Amino acid sequence: MATVKEVVFQPLPAEQVLAAYRTMLLSRRIDDKEIQLKQQNLAFFQINGAGHEAIQVAAAQHLTPERDWFFTYYRDRALAVALGMTAYEIFLGSVGADAGPDSRGRQMPNHFSQSRLHLTPPSSPTGTQFLQGVGFAEAGRYLRTAGLSARAAAEPDEVVWVSSGEGATSEGEFWEALNTACNLCLPVLFMIQDNGYAISVPVGVQTAGGSISKLVTGFPDLAIYEVDGCDYLQSYRVLGEAISRIRRGDGPALVHAHVVRPYSHSLSDDERLYKSPAEREAESARDPITRTAALVRDTYGIDQDELDRMERDVQAEVNEAARRAVEAPQPSPSTWAESIYSPNLDPGSATFSSIPQFSDPAPKTMVDLLNACLRDEMGRDPRVIIFGQDVADSSDEGKLAEVKGKGGVFKVTYGLQRQYGSQRVFNSPLAEANIVGRAIGMALRGLKPVVEIQFLDYIWPAYMQIRNELATIRWRSGGEWACPLVIRVPCGGYLKGGGPYHSQSGEVAFTHIPGLRVVMPSNALDANGLLRTAVRCDDPVIFLEHKHLYRQTHNKAPYPGPDYMVPFGTAAKVLEGDDLTVITYGATVVRSLQAARRLGDEAGVRAEVLDLRSLAPYDWEAVAASVRRTGRALVVHEDALSFGYGAELAARIADELFPFLDAPVRRFAGKDTFVAYAPSLEETTLPQTESILAAMKEVATF
Ligand SMILES: Cc1ncc(C[n+]2csc(CCOP(=O)(O)OP(=O)(O)O)c2C)c(N)n1
């Protein structure tokens, strides 16, 4: 543990201490005013930063918004004020005003975000910010060494601040972030503000031994500081050491600041229910506002009259700011759909439509053409970065001369590290949230991560990052920030022996989330063109790769050239027919096609088969045009029937195309169970040509 030398402290200039005190006071009075606004029903939620002001203001005096970057949490009010956020801007957030710089009325107050001040857009889940901060720092290093410019400039001695309370350190992502920050020696300041409680749960319940700074001592190259965060002078001194160490490039630091929470957790909480009067009194005695007031009076000789004047001045500033903010217009209801997706680049537009240029007629597998696309895109754009589990050829570059290289468990990324270097293609720890969380940080900075989650079955630890972070960033920042990246996910069954944990489909877990694009190709050519669109798209894309389709002969295609793209939301008509529309995607396309051909041969019924290719957005026009003509619709998919993708399509067809229907809309899908290991069970669980054919006959003959 790094120790802070006990030297007699040289007092800081009076103006600096006084300025710090004023900022702390301003932050506290903003809290008090916001509480009043909430009580008047002019604000709709209130969470305070009280008790955390000294450590934050002291830290801010060593940091600059033009150079450093901030991944904050909801108690970082004093930090935001110290960095330059005005009381008016904060109150705009309190009242949910359209002009609010944080989110244009989309997020609760205290989600301090402003690109001008390098305040990245925070969310509400505790602990998700850690990995994003780490990815952001990592991206800065890459941008600098590669000599690239991106949205967020990277200074050589920058610091990336990531903060939370002590409770949030119980989240696994905190540990994942420390692991990577230390492993890569990144310039990250982990600022843990320990007020002893996570709502009502005391630190002893959260943290083995009750001290987070003791618990993390095994991390290599992590400088650890423990400080009384209510003591401004001590905080200033310790933060000075921690930050200059990071700026020197010596690696991450963790500051464990003991603070207080003199108000309840939020206005929805009453701490008297779980804190004793004595405890509350002791906290009150440590309040950094009164302690810093005493400091400026007693050590710096500022008289009470001057402090009273400052108090009146701060209060007037706060009152005026709140008055103006309350009058600011609310967002227009018509803006509800703004900033869910990129307003500038529509991946369904003609920009993403091109004709394949076949120069070599040799047919290639889906794996080959996915690999070719990644190779092309990495060559086209140095911002494209690939990482995930086992995706590198070898984590030990020295071995590349001797070994063939891994390049992914399915070989999709094979040879890319060899061609583009270990800075751009590298292995991650075995931690899915780590992959997506870091990728988010990188994408916020302007890189284009194309990450791999090895099997869809194991994406779930990353689901918080996908659902609550990735998908929402553009929307919840009012369009100020975006996070375009690609998550490639091998998925699906039919492999014989995949069992419940190597067979999952799960597309609706993503199509149900606004803000994401979800794609699932059924053949090699589409895979190439759709992946290129995904990489060049301005939105986050979940790219589902069916493992069983990776090396089939029926879906091979020649390499279509380095600019081949398939726009999202365009279905492919894989078989024409007038009697029945079959809508499908992924591995059930080929099975539906085989069934449709037999349907024609056996029953003389001509089914039209549509391959959706992209599931969000999907090609409603193609579906509607076909069903209007055939009057009959069957949706076929591999994933379980109930609440599945087919339910949405069937409902919409029934709703909007009812007058054209000659039969009820049917769905045929995987059974409502898990995919078993035994082939007999797997086979009956998943749609097969025979069972799809039976379903087609039922709809055709209704
Ligand atoms: C993942 C997640 N779980 C639960 C919550 C609800 N919640 C909000 S704040 C909080 C306590 C956080 O405590 P701590 O990290 O110590 O920070 P403090 O509020 O004390 O500053 C909880 C449980 C949440 N926001 N996110």
The ligand as a MOL file (V3000), in Angstrom:
LIG
                    3D

  0  0  0     0  0            999 V3000
M  V30 BEGIN CTAB
M  V30 COUNTS 26 27 0 0 0
M  V30 BEGIN ATOM
M  V30 1 C -27.1860 -2.5420 -10.0330 0
M  V30 2 C -28.0010 -1.7320 -9.0770 0
M  V30 3 N -28.5610 -2.3230 -8.0130 0
M  V30 4 C -29.3000 -1.5890 -7.1500 0
M  V30 5 C -29.4650 -0.2490 -7.3420 0
M  V30 6 C -30.2820 0.5860 -6.3550 0
M  V30 7 N -29.3400 1.4420 -5.5720 0 CHG=1
M  V30 8 C -29.1370 2.7060 -5.9380 0
M  V30 9 S -28.0010 3.4250 -5.0060 0
M  V30 10 C -27.7590 2.0660 -4.0780 0
M  V30 11 C -26.7600 2.0770 -2.9700 0
M  V30 12 C -25.3950 2.4130 -3.4260 0
M  V30 13 O -24.5500 2.5270 -2.3400 0
M  V30 14 P -23.0500 3.0060 -2.4460 0
M  V30 15 O -22.4130 2.4030 -3.6330 0
M  V30 16 O -22.3910 2.7720 -1.1380 0
M  V30 17 O -23.1650 4.5530 -2.7660 0
M  V30 18 P -23.8100 5.7080 -1.8680 0
M  V30 19 O -25.2200 5.8490 -2.3470 0
M  V30 20 O -23.7400 5.2800 -0.4410 0
M  V30 21 O -23.0080 6.9170 -2.1390 0
M  V30 22 C -28.5890 1.0530 -4.5040 0
M  V30 23 C -28.6670 -0.2930 -3.8780 0
M  V30 24 C -28.8800 0.3250 -8.4740 0
M  V30 25 N -29.0090 1.6150 -8.7580 0
M  V30 26 N -28.1450 -0.4350 -9.3070 0
M  V30 END ATOM
M  V30 BEGIN BOND
M  V30 1 1 1 2
M  V30 2 1 2 3
M  V30 3 2 2 26
M  V30 4 2 3 4
M  V30 5 1 4 5
M  V30 6 1 5 6
M  V30 7 2 5 24
M  V30 8 1 6 7
M  V30 9 2 7 8
M  V30 10 1 7 22
M  V30 11 1 8 9
M  V30 12 1 9 10
M  V30 13 1 10 11
M  V30 14 2 10 22
M  V30 15 1 11 12
M  V30 16 1 12 13
M  V30 17 1 13 14
M  V30 18 2 14 15
M  V30 19 1 14 16
M  V30 20 1 14 17
M  V30 21 1 17 18
M  V30 22 2 18 19
M  V30 23 1 18 20
M  V30 24 1 18 21
M  V30 25 1 22 23
M  V30 26 1 24 25
M  V30 27 1 24 26
M  V30 END BOND
M  V30 END CTAB
M  END
